[in-house]
Amino acid sequence: MINTDSILASAKKTILSESESIAALTQYLDNDFASAVQTVYNTKGRVVVTGIGKSAIIASKIVATLNSTGTPSLFLHAAEAIHGDLGIVQPGDVVICISKSGNSPEIKVLAPLLKRYGNILIGMTANKNSFLAKESDFVMHAYVDNEACPNNLAPTNSTTAQLVMGDALAVCLMEIRGFTAEDFAKYHPGGALGKKLLLRVGDMLDDTHKPQVTPDCSIKKAIVEISEKRLGVTAVVEDNKIVGIITDGDIRRMLNDRDDIAGVTAADIMTANPKTIRTTDLATDALNRMENFAITQLVVADEGEYKGILHLHDILKEGIV
């Protein structure tokens, strides 16, 4: 009988089975794995990752990870390789071939061809006695005791293990190269992730709404400036240098404290040394600064020179939060 408890029990069993298989992979890391990493790092060519069936899907994902982390890579389906696509592989390329059994018919045809062309072959397999393992220069041993599938048939633990070994390879290469967040940004310019890594304060700044008053201006003028620019704030500027800031909160507090505002100037109620951000700083840095100080606006200034006001809404509308 199907019920909530049995569904959750099955799901937990699958997750635990896969997590145990992944944890066990650490005991299969050896000199071959280290040599595979060094070989990929030193190659002047590309990395071609190939496989058949579910392993081909994992191969495609590993290619995506390698490309995004600084290792030029290509995906080659093993079945298509032996039917015309083998021309993708060029001299100097390193080939990673993924197969749980290591004995698939397509792999048995493909592996000798790659060796004949002189390419270094790295096998990723659960079976170190397989045809693929014996043909490979180095073996990444992605062994699992069993599949999470109740019939021990559907690739589950084995494909997860392959994926994790591919991630381990990519991360090792990143660390060897000293791959930074700035490097990562080069390969991810689009979407929310790209904006988090690349979008600068200056990219969001609206020059048409740049509220500012002088220190000696009247409070009435300051109120009008805040209202017209609709940012809830105005900068107090002298010789284009920031000297203070007035918020709508400052105006309210002044009105509560004073019965007569005649003769009150911007300098009388402004907050000196306001929180600022540079145009070259990342949008995420501006957001963090707003959160740290519990504010919704930042004065944008380069070397003290006033550039405008950045509002929290400017960041939110970019979709990076």
N, C-alpha and C positions, 0 to 999 in steps of 0.2 A: 504494500500500500504506500502510495506517495504522500509524504507529509513534510512539513517544514523541517522537522528535526532530521529526517533522513537525508534531505537535500543538503542541509548545512553540514552534516557529518561527512557526506561524500566530498563536498567542496574542501573541507578542512583536511581530509585524508589526502586529497590530490595536492594541495598546497604543501603539506608537510612532506609528502613523498618527493616532490620536486626540490624543496629546500634542502632536504637531506642529501639528495643526489648532487646538488650544487656544492654543498659544504664538503662532500667527499672528494671533489675535484682537486682540492689542494694537495692531496697525497699523490696525484698523478703528474704534478708539475715537476719537470726534470730538466736535464741539460739540453735535451732536444727542444723543449719549449723556449729556453733562453736563446738557443742558436737560431730558432725560427725568428724571434724578435730581432736579433742582431742582423740576420739576413735581410729582413724586410727594411730595417733602418738603413742599411748600407746599399741597397739596390739603387741603381741609376734609372731603372725602368719603373714599371707600374706593378701593382699587385692585382692579379686576376684571381677572383674567387669563384669557384665552381662547385656544383653539386647536382644531385638528382632528387626528385620528389620533394619531401618536406625539407630536406637538407638544402635544396636549391633556394627555398624561401629564406632560410637562415643565412645562406650565403649572400643573398641580396641585401639583407639588413646589415650584415657585417661590412659590406662594401659602403653602404650609406654612412656607417659610423666612421670608417677609416677616412673616407673623403672629407667628412666634416671636421676631422681632427688632424688634417695635414698629411695624410698618406694617399696619394693618387691611386685610385682603385677602379676596377671594372668587374661587372658581373658577367659570367659566362655559364649558360645552362649546359650541363654535361651532355644532354641528348642532342642539343643543337650544335655543340662543338664538333661532334663526330659526323655531322651532316652539313658542314660548310662553314660554321662560325669559328673554327679553330684559327682562322686568319687574324682574329682579334689579338691573339698572343704573339708578341714580338720578342726578338732576341733581347735578353736582359731583364725581361719580366719575371717576377716570382709568382708561381701559381700555388694557391691554397685550394686543395680539393677536399670537400667535406662529404663523408659517408659514414653512417653508423656502422654498417657491416664491413665496409671496405671491400666488398666483393660484388657490387652491383655490375651487371654486364657492361653498362656504359662506362663505368670507371675502369674496368679491365681493358677496354679498348683505348680510352683516353690517356691513362697514365703512361703507358709505354711511348705513345706518340710525343707527349710532352718531354719525356726523358730523351727521346731521339733528337728533338730540336734543341736540346741543351739547356732547357729552362730548369731552374731549381724548383723542385716539387715539395711542398709541405702538405702532408696528409693530416687531416683531422678526423679521427675515427675512434670508435669504442673498442675496436679489435686490433691489437698490436700484432697479431699473427695473420692479418688479412693481406690480400693482394696489394691493396693500396699502401698499407704500412711498409711492406717489403719494397715497394717501388719508390717510396718517398725518401728524400734526403733527410728530412726531419719529420717527426711525428708529434702532433699535439694530441695527447691521449684523453679524449672526452668520454671516459668510461662511465656507464651507469649500471647498477645491479639489475634494474627492472624499469618498466614503464609505469606511469601512474594509471594507465588504462587498466580496467579490471580484467581484461583478457591478455594483458601484457603484449599488446600488438600496436596500438596507435602511438605514433611518435609523440611523446609528451616529455618525460624526463630527459630523453636523449637529445631532443631538439633544444630544450632549455639549456642543457649542458653545452651544446655547441655554441649557442648564443653567448653564454657566459665566457667561454674560452675566447670567443672573438672579442668580447669586451675587454678581457684581460690583456689580449694582444694590443688593442687600440690604446688602452690606458698606459701600458708599458712604453709604447712608442711616444705618447704625449709627454711622459715624464723624461724620457731620454732627450727629446727635442727641446724641453723647456717650453712646451706649448702653453701660451697664456690666454686669458680671457679676450685680450685684444686680437690675438691670432684667431680665436674661435669666432669672433665677430665678423671677420673677413668672409667667412663661409656661411654666415647666417644673417644677411642684411635685411631679410624680409620678416614680416609678422611681428608679433609681440616680443619674441625673443630678440630679433634684430634691433628693435627699437630700444630695448633695455640695454643692449650692448653698444649701440651706436648713437642714439638720439641725444643731441646736446641741447643745453638750455637755449642757446642762440637760435636753434632751429624752431623753437616754439614761441619765441618772443614776438609780440604784436606791437610794431612800432607806431601804429595808429592810435593805440591806447597807452600813452606814456604819461601818466599823471605826475605833475610836478609844480611846486610853488617855491617861492623864495622865502628865506627866514623872516623877512620883514613884512610879508604880505598879511592881510587881514584874515581873521578866522572865517569871515563870510566867503572870501575868495577860496579858501582851502576847502570849505564845505561844498562850494559849487564845483570845484575841480574833482573832488571825490565822487560827487553825484554824476557828473557828466561822463567820467571815464568808467564808472560802474565796476570798480575793482575793490571798493571798500577801503581804499588807502590812497595816499599820495606821498610821493617822495618830497623831501625838502632839499633843494639843490641850490648851491652857490658856486658860480663859475663852473657849472656842469659837474661839480663834485658833490657826492652825497654827504649831507651833514645831519640828516635825521629823517624820520618818517612819522606821518600822522595817520592813524586808522580811524574808522568810524567809531570804534570803541573809545578812542581818546576824545573825540568830539562829545560823545555822550557823557563821559566822566567830567569833562569841563563844564558842560551845561548843568550837571548836578551840583558842582562845587561853586559855581559862580552865578550871581544874579545879573551882573553887568559884564558883558563881553566886549564892550566898546574899548578899543585900544589894545586888545589882546592880539598878539601876532603868532604866526606859525612857530617861531622859535620858542615861545612861552610854553607850548604844550607838546612839542614834538619829542619823540624818543630819539636821543642821539645814539650813534653807533648801532644802527639796525642790523639785523641778520641779512647777510648778502650771499650771493652766489655769482660765479663768473659765467660768461656766455659759453666758454669752452668746457664747462663741467657737464657731466652726464645728467640727463633728466632724472635718473634713478638717485643720483647724489642729492639733487634738489628735493626729491620726495623724502628721502631719509632725513634731510635737514629739517624739513617741515614737521615730520613726525616727531623728531627728537625735541623740538622746541614748541610743539603743539600750536603751530601757526598755519595759516592757509595762504600767505603771500611771502614772497622773498624779493628783496631789492636786487636787481641784476646790475652788477658794476664790475668793470675791468680796471684794476689799478685805481679804484675810487671814482672812476668816471661813470656817471649814470647812464644805463642803457635801457632800463624799463622795469616793469613789475611782472614777475612770474606768479600766476595764481595756481592753486591746486587744481582748479578745473582745466587749466591748460594741459596738465599732465594726464588727468583722468581721461580727457577726450582722445588722447593718443592711444589709449587701450593698453598701457603697459602695466597697469595695476591689476 
